[in-house]
Amino acid sequence: MTIMYQPQGVCSKAFEIQVEDGTIQSVQIMGGCDGNLKGLSSLLRGMKVEEAVQRMEGIRCGVKPTSCPDQLAQALKTAL
């Protein structure tokens, strides 16, 4: 399954996430903090969707009510 997601309230512009049998296969993030998001994408590869959502949901970026990890969790919830 391919998840295309447009995050809200963050610097990133779009996510493309590949999920197979409940496991994240790849994450591509357009825009945002390049190095941090490449690292996050690498860490998520091979992780179960449920675990990724649990770990990232609710993370904030400074005073913003959301963050790129939180928005990734919202995108991944569509695969549950």
Phi, psi and omega in degrees: 000137176252127177254120172255126186220135176255106183291156180242138173078015180226172181287329180295146184258331183198150175238141169232117186237130176256125179234134178225125179053041177078007180241136180286124179266321179200155177224124173243131182237125178260126181086179178087194182280100191310304184296313180299317184285330173295319178297315178299316179300318180294318179294327182285333182302125180090353181275145175293143181303315183300318180293318180298315179299313181300321183285327189257334184298132177093354177292135181250156176248103182059233181270356179291147180283359181215183179203173176299316176300318178298319179292324174298320177299318179298319178296316181294332179299337179289344180270352182279000000 
